[in-house]
Structures are given as C-alpha cells and as structure tokens.
Amino acid sequence: MTKDKIKASHILVMHNESRDSRSNITKEKAKKSINQIYKNVLNGKTTFGDAAVKHSDCSSSEHGGDLGEFGRGMMVKSFEDVAFSLDINEVSEPFESEFGFHIVKREE
C-alpha cells in the first residue's frame, strides 16, 4: 500500500540555469557541490539537517530542510517520484529537477 502523504526534508543546490534561480554558479559546479554534500552526509561527516542549514538554497534550510507533510501532486514530478520511492530515514542519491539538484530524506 502506498501512502498518500509523506514527510520529507531536502537539500537544494540551484545553478544559473535553474528555474527561479537566485544562484550564479554553473550547473557543473552545482552538481559537484550536491555530490560532495551527499558524500559528507553518507559518511557521517555531517547530519542531513546540518548540511541543509549550511548548503541548501531553499527557504526550508532554516528548518534543516524540513518540507513538512505533502501529498502527491504538490511537488514537481521528478521530486515527488524520488521522495515517494524512499523508505523512512532513507536519503536519496542526488537528482535534478528544473529547480536545481536535490537530495531528499524521507522522514515518515
């Protein structure tokens, strides 16, 4: 059975080609950055929440990347597909949406 709503947090690194971008870094630099953040979270150099506060270009960074609860159809499809595919406490590999590069952590 699939849940209709989940809770998730994310880290967003925008680049100069992202939709609604406030960033002037290149797409290549943004990809390198999100990959390094992902490695640091996986190997325990930082927590997901701390990495979000420090590196995320989303306003949710103030809350450790917490997006709260959301249902299907509320996020862009590429983001939603990844978020809903994760197990609780699982962290996604970096992926791209029109807003930039993301890492998602499913909370519940």
C-alpha positions in Angstrom: 0.0 0.0 0.0 1.4 3.4 -0.9 0.9 6.3 1.4 -1.0 9.4 0.2 1.2 11.8 2.2 4.8 11.7 3.4 7.1 13.9 5.4 10.5 14.7 3.9 13.4 17.1 4.0 15.6 18.2 1.2 18.8 20.0 0.2 18.6 22.1 -2.9 21.6 23.5 -4.8 20.5 25.9 -7.5 22.6 27.0 -10.5 22.3 29.7 -13.1 20.1 27.6 -15.4 17.6 26.7 -12.6 14.0 27.9 -12.7 13.5 30.9 -10.4 17.3 30.8 -9.7 18.9 33.1 -7.2 22.3 31.4 -8.0 25.0 32.4 -10.3 27.1 29.2 -10.1 27.3 26.9 -13.1 25.3 23.7 -13.5 28.5 21.7 -13.3 29.6 23.4 -10.1 26.2 22.9 -8.5 26.4 19.1 -9.4 29.8 18.8 -7.8 28.5 20.6 -4.7 25.5 18.4 -4.3 27.6 15.3 -4.8 30.1 16.4 -2.1 27.2 17.2 0.3 25.8 13.7 -0.4 29.1 12.1 0.4 29.5 14.0 3.6 26.0 13.0 4.8 26.5 9.4 3.9 29.9 9.0 5.6 28.7 10.8 8.7 30.9 14.0 8.4 27.6 16.0 8.8 24.0 15.3 9.5 21.4 15.8 6.8 19.8 18.7 8.8 23.1 20.5 9.4 24.0 20.1 5.7 20.6 21.6 4.7 21.1 24.6 7.0 24.6 25.2 5.6 24.2 24.5 1.9 20.6 24.4 0.8 19.3 27.2 -1.5 15.7 26.5 -0.3 14.0 28.6 2.4 13.4 25.2 4.2 17.1 25.3 5.1 16.2 27.3 8.1 14.4 24.2 9.4 17.1 21.7 8.4 15.5 21.2 5.0 12.1 20.1 6.5 9.3 20.4 3.9 6.7 19.0 6.3 4.0 16.7 5.1 2.9 16.8 1.5 0.8 14.6 -0.8 1.1 13.5 -4.4 0.7 16.3 -6.9 2.1 19.0 -4.6 5.7 18.9 -5.8 7.3 18.7 -9.2 7.0 15.2 -10.6 10.8 14.4 -10.6 10.9 15.4 -6.9 7.8 13.6 -6.0 8.8 10.3 -7.7 12.0 10.2 -5.7 10.5 11.2 -2.4 7.7 8.7 -2.5 10.1 5.9 -3.5 12.2 6.2 -0.4 11.9 4.2 2.8 11.6 6.1 6.1 15.0 7.7 7.0 16.4 6.8 3.6 18.4 9.5 1.8 18.2 9.7 -2.0 21.1 10.0 -4.3 21.4 13.4 -5.9 19.0 14.1 -8.7 17.9 17.1 -10.9 14.7 19.0 -11.2 14.1 22.3 -13.0 14.9 24.0 -9.7 18.4 22.5 -9.5 20.0 19.5 -7.8 18.3 17.8 -4.8 18.9 15.3 -2.1 15.8 14.1 -0.3 15.4 12.4 3.1 12.1 10.7 3.8 11.1 11.4 7.4 7.8 9.4 7.6 
